[in-house]
Amino acid sequence: QRDPLITREVEGGNSESQPTTPPNPDIHLIRSKPSAHVRPYSLSRSPNDYHYSPKPKHLRAPRLLKLLGPSYDPFWMSPQDPRSRNTSLEQLGTLSQDLADGTSRYRKKLLQEAENVELPVLLPPEEGMASNLSQAVAHRLRRWLVDSATCHLTSSWVDLGPVFWPRWVRHTECDTSHTGCSWPPGMTCRPAQFTHIKLLVWHCWMSKDPAIDTGRILQQCTWRQIPYPVVSACKCSCR
């Protein structure tokens, strides 16, 4: 019986009997419901975990672009190796609205928290010091606290392999080049927000031949859309 989750037309198959293989836990998303929870970047990229790959006739870009439709996003994905055009950290927020919104949201929270810190009480004006100078020191200290606690993203292109299209996907991670993001130390930058992009995955299943009542098993394959979570914002956190 055909997998009820398959909604795309069948791209092809063969009539040879094939032994069924137990699903690998690393690739459960391929056979699970689209709403199933999955951790970012948890899908296996080992070719040994995928027993069937699409043939060249199944990799025609115009058709796959049509199947992916408006979900195709050149910022997050690429059919060809895009590593020669790596994006700098400063450009990430300008090229992706999701990343810009996430960064802005958490920075505003930090600014609000910093404003609630009673620094003028901690920095009373000394004799002969102008009050506006004390306020300027407090302002700079608040800015330093916010800048120290602001978490940035790093970006790299990853080849997911031939069973995914587009096979190149941008992975964003929390920048851990600094030892900590808090004062006193102890907190680190951790993922706080995710965006779900959509990719195509080559999905194969076994079914009986309805035309011949011999119990012969057929292999059928098709491209199927799956959600793929990526990190869109990080925050300074202890857990």
C-alpha positions in Angstrom: 0.0 0.0 0.0 1.3 3.4 -0.9 2.6 5.6 1.9 -0.3 8.0 2.7 2.2 10.8 3.4 3.3 11.0 -0.2 1.5 13.7 -2.0 3.8 14.3 -4.9 3.6 12.4 -8.2 5.8 9.3 -8.5 9.0 10.1 -10.3 9.9 6.5 -11.1 10.7 3.1 -9.7 11.7 -0.3 -10.8 10.0 -3.7 -10.8 12.7 -5.6 -9.1 12.0 -7.0 -5.7 14.0 -5.3 -3.0 14.4 -6.3 0.7 12.9 -3.8 3.1 15.4 -2.1 5.4 14.6 -1.0 9.0 14.4 2.8 9.2 17.6 4.4 10.5 16.8 6.5 13.6 19.0 9.4 12.3 16.7 9.9 9.3 13.3 9.4 11.0 12.1 12.8 9.7 12.0 11.5 6.1 9.3 9.0 7.1 7.6 11.0 9.8 4.9 13.5 9.8 5.9 17.0 8.7 5.0 18.4 12.1 7.4 16.0 13.9 9.9 17.7 16.1 13.5 17.5 15.0 16.7 19.1 16.4 18.5 21.5 14.0 21.2 19.8 11.8 20.4 16.3 13.3 19.9 14.5 10.0 22.7 12.2 9.1 24.9 13.2 6.2 26.5 9.8 5.8 25.9 8.2 2.4 25.7 4.8 4.2 22.4 5.9 5.9 20.6 6.4 2.6 20.1 3.3 0.4 18.6 5.0 -2.7 19.7 8.1 -4.6 18.0 9.9 -7.4 19.2 9.4 -10.9 20.3 12.3 -13.1 16.9 12.4 -14.8 15.3 13.2 -11.4 17.7 16.1 -10.7 16.5 18.5 -13.4 16.6 21.9 -11.7 13.5 23.5 -13.4 11.3 20.7 -12.2 12.7 20.7 -8.7 12.3 24.4 -8.4 8.7 24.0 -9.4 8.2 21.3 -6.7 9.8 23.5 -4.0 7.9 26.5 -5.2 8.0 29.6 -3.0 9.9 27.7 -0.3 13.1 28.1 -2.4 15.3 30.7 -0.6 18.7 31.4 -2.1 20.0 32.8 1.3 19.5 29.4 2.9 20.0 26.9 0.0 21.9 26.4 -3.2 22.0 23.6 -5.8 25.7 24.2 -6.5 28.7 24.6 -4.2 28.3 28.2 -2.9 31.4 28.3 -0.6 33.2 30.7 -2.9 30.6 33.4 -1.9 30.6 33.0 1.9 28.8 35.7 3.7 30.5 37.8 6.4 28.9 38.0 9.9 28.1 41.6 9.3 26.1 40.7 6.1 23.9 38.0 7.7 21.4 40.3 9.2 21.1 42.4 6.0 20.5 39.4 3.8 17.9 37.6 5.9 14.9 39.2 7.5 14.5 36.3 9.9 18.0 36.8 11.3 17.6 40.6 11.4 14.3 40.3 13.3 15.8 37.7 15.8 18.9 39.9 16.5 16.8 43.0 17.0 14.3 41.3 19.3 16.9 40.0 21.7 19.0 43.2 21.6 15.9 45.2 22.6 15.4 43.0 25.5 18.9 43.5 26.7 18.6 47.3 26.3 15.5 47.2 28.4 17.1 45.1 31.1 20.2 47.4 31.1 18.0 50.5 31.6 16.5 48.9 34.7 19.9 48.6 36.3 20.3 51.6 38.8 23.8 52.5 37.7 23.6 56.2 39.0 23.3 54.8 42.5 26.4 52.7 41.9 28.3 55.6 40.3 27.5 58.7 42.5 29.1 61.9 41.2 32.3 62.6 43.0 33.1 66.0 44.4 33.8 68.3 41.5 32.4 65.8 38.9 29.6 67.2 36.7 26.3 65.2 37.0 26.1 64.8 33.2 29.6 63.2 33.3 28.3 60.6 35.7 25.3 59.9 33.5 27.7 59.5 30.5 29.7 56.9 32.4 26.5 55.1 33.3 25.4 55.1 29.7 28.7 53.7 28.5 28.6 51.0 31.1 25.1 50.0 30.1 26.2 49.8 26.4 29.2 47.7 27.4 26.9 45.3 29.3 24.6 45.0 26.3 27.4 44.6 23.8 29.0 41.9 26.0 25.7 40.0 26.3 24.7 40.3 22.6 25.1 36.9 20.8 26.1 36.7 17.2 25.7 34.0 14.6 28.3 32.2 12.5 27.5 30.9 9.0 28.8 28.0 6.9 27.6 26.0 3.9 27.1 22.3 4.3 26.6 19.6 1.7 23.7 17.4 2.7 24.3 14.8 0.0 22.4 13.7 -3.2 19.2 12.7 -1.5 18.4 16.3 -0.6 17.7 19.2 -2.9 19.0 21.8 -2.9 21.9 19.7 -1.4 23.8 22.8 -0.1 22.3 24.4 3.0 23.5 27.3 5.1 24.0 26.3 8.8 24.0 29.1 11.3 25.4 28.5 14.8 25.9 30.6 17.9 29.3 32.3 17.9 31.4 30.7 20.6 34.7 32.5 19.9 34.3 34.4 23.2 34.6 32.4 26.4 31.4 33.9 27.9 28.7 36.6 27.4 27.9 37.6 31.0 29.5 39.5 33.9 30.4 37.8 36.1 31.3 34.9 33.7 29.3 31.7 33.6 26.7 32.2 30.8 27.2 31.3 27.1 25.5 32.0 23.8 22.9 29.3 23.1 20.2 28.9 20.3 17.0 30.8 21.2 15.0 30.9 18.0 14.6 28.7 15.0 13.3 29.1 11.4 12.0 26.2 9.4 13.0 26.2 5.8 11.8 23.5 3.4 13.9 21.1 1.3 13.1 18.2 -1.0 14.2 14.7 0.0 14.3 11.6 -2.2 11.8 9.3 -0.5 11.5 5.6 -1.5 9.1 3.0 -0.3 8.0 -0.6 -1.1 4.5 -1.5 -2.4 2.7 -4.5 -4.0 2.2 -4.4 -7.8 -1.6 -3.7 -8.1 -1.6 -5.0 -11.7 -0.3 -8.4 -11.0 -1.7 -10.5 -8.1 1.6 -12.3 -7.4 2.7 -10.5 -4.3 5.6 -9.0 -6.1 7.1 -6.0 -4.3 7.9 -2.8 -6.2 10.1 0.0 -5.2 8.7 3.5 -5.8 10.4 6.8 -5.2 9.5 10.5 -5.2 10.6 13.9 -4.1 8.9 15.1 -0.9 9.0 18.4 1.0 10.3 18.3 4.6 10.9 21.0 7.2 14.5 21.7 8.1 15.1 23.8 11.2 17.9 26.3 11.2 19.1 28.6 14.0 17.9 32.2 13.5 18.8 33.8 16.9 20.9 33.2 20.0 20.8 34.6 23.5 23.1 34.7 26.5 21.9 31.9 28.8 23.0 29.6 31.5 21.1 26.6 30.0 
